[in-house]
């Protein structure tokens, strides 16, 4: 059973994710800035440190490496929680969730930037 503090934290997190989702859908600048930041982190840290998915197809790996992906908020099928996901462009309909801790870092960065930049 969750206590009042846990419920309050969860509500705040859900509200922040909703704000980020709206910003990603309506403000191309935020979508682009977050995509560039994730692309940089993928290059510097490696996909295994950023993404939850392990076995990526070569087509997906190429799309991620070249920055050909969009950033969104969706439900992670393994956890059932909303978090940041990457959707490679092209014919790939796959959504790849970021690791929970990484998703939370980007979400916190969005909050600390005051929703004006990532």
C-alpha positions as CSV (number, residue, x, y, z in Angstrom):
1,X,0.0,0.0,0.0
2,X,1.3,3.4,-0.9
3,X,1.5,6.2,1.7
4,X,0.5,9.8,1.1
5,X,4.1,10.9,0.3
6,X,4.4,8.1,-2.4
7,X,1.1,9.1,-3.9
8,X,2.0,12.8,-4.0
9,X,5.4,12.0,-5.7
10,X,3.6,9.8,-8.2
11,X,1.1,12.5,-9.0
12,X,3.8,15.1,-9.5
13,X,5.7,12.7,-11.7
14,X,2.6,12.0,-13.8
15,X,1.9,15.7,-14.1
16,X,5.4,16.5,-15.2
17,X,5.3,13.7,-17.8
18,X,2.0,15.1,-19.1
19,X,3.6,18.5,-19.4
20,X,6.6,17.1,-21.2
21,X,4.4,15.0,-23.5
22,X,2.4,18.1,-24.5
23,X,5.6,20.1,-25.0
24,X,7.1,17.4,-27.2
25,X,3.9,17.3,-29.3
26,X,3.4,21.1,-29.7
27,X,6.9,22.6,-29.5
28,X,9.3,21.4,-32.2
29,X,12.2,23.2,-30.5
30,X,11.8,21.0,-27.3
31,X,11.5,17.9,-29.4
32,X,14.7,18.7,-31.3
33,X,16.7,19.8,-28.2
34,X,15.8,16.6,-26.3
35,X,16.5,14.4,-29.4
36,X,19.9,16.0,-29.8
37,X,20.7,15.5,-26.1
38,X,19.7,11.9,-26.2
39,X,21.6,11.4,-29.5
40,X,24.8,12.8,-27.8
41,X,24.3,10.6,-24.8
42,X,23.8,7.5,-27.0
43,X,27.0,8.3,-28.8
44,X,29.0,9.0,-25.6
45,X,27.6,6.4,-23.2
46,X,26.3,3.7,-25.5
47,X,22.8,2.4,-26.1
48,X,23.1,-0.2,-23.4
49,X,23.5,2.6,-20.8
50,X,20.6,4.6,-22.1
51,X,18.0,2.2,-23.5
52,X,16.0,-0.5,-21.8
53,X,15.9,-2.7,-24.9
54,X,18.8,-5.0,-25.4
55,X,18.6,-6.7,-28.8
56,X,18.1,-4.0,-31.3
57,X,18.0,-4.8,-35.0
58,X,20.7,-3.3,-37.2
59,X,18.1,-1.0,-38.9
60,X,17.1,0.4,-35.5
61,X,20.7,0.7,-34.4
62,X,21.5,2.7,-37.6
63,X,18.4,4.9,-37.1
64,X,19.4,5.7,-33.5
65,X,23.1,6.3,-34.4
66,X,22.2,8.7,-37.1
67,X,19.7,10.6,-34.9
68,X,16.8,9.5,-37.1
69,X,14.3,9.1,-34.2
70,X,11.6,11.0,-32.4
71,X,11.2,11.4,-28.7
72,X,7.8,10.7,-27.0
73,X,6.1,9.6,-23.9
74,X,4.5,6.3,-23.9
75,X,3.7,3.4,-21.6
76,X,6.6,1.0,-21.1
77,X,5.2,-2.5,-21.8
78,X,7.4,-4.2,-19.2
79,X,6.7,-1.8,-16.3
80,X,3.3,-0.4,-17.2
81,X,4.5,3.2,-16.4
82,X,4.8,6.1,-18.7
83,X,8.3,7.2,-19.6
84,X,10.4,8.6,-22.4
85,X,10.6,6.4,-25.5
86,X,12.4,6.7,-28.8
87,X,10.7,5.9,-32.0
88,X,13.1,5.3,-34.9
89,X,12.0,7.0,-38.2
90,X,11.1,5.1,-41.3
91,X,9.2,1.8,-41.5
92,X,10.1,0.9,-37.9
93,X,7.0,1.0,-35.7
94,X,9.0,0.1,-32.6
95,X,9.1,2.3,-29.5
96,X,12.2,1.8,-27.4
97,X,11.9,2.9,-23.8
98,X,14.8,4.6,-22.1
99,X,16.0,3.1,-18.8
100,X,13.9,4.4,-16.0
101,X,16.6,6.3,-14.3
102,X,17.6,8.0,-17.6
103,X,14.0,8.9,-18.4
104,X,13.7,10.4,-14.9
105,X,16.9,12.5,-15.5
106,X,15.6,13.9,-18.7
107,X,12.2,14.6,-17.2
108,X,13.9,16.4,-14.2
109,X,16.0,18.4,-16.6
110,X,12.8,19.5,-18.4
111,X,11.3,20.6,-15.1
112,X,14.5,22.5,-14.0
113,X,14.6,24.3,-17.3
114,X,11.2,25.7,-16.6
115,X,9.7,24.1,-19.6
116,X,11.5,26.5,-21.9
117,X,14.4,24.3,-22.9
118,X,15.7,20.8,-22.2
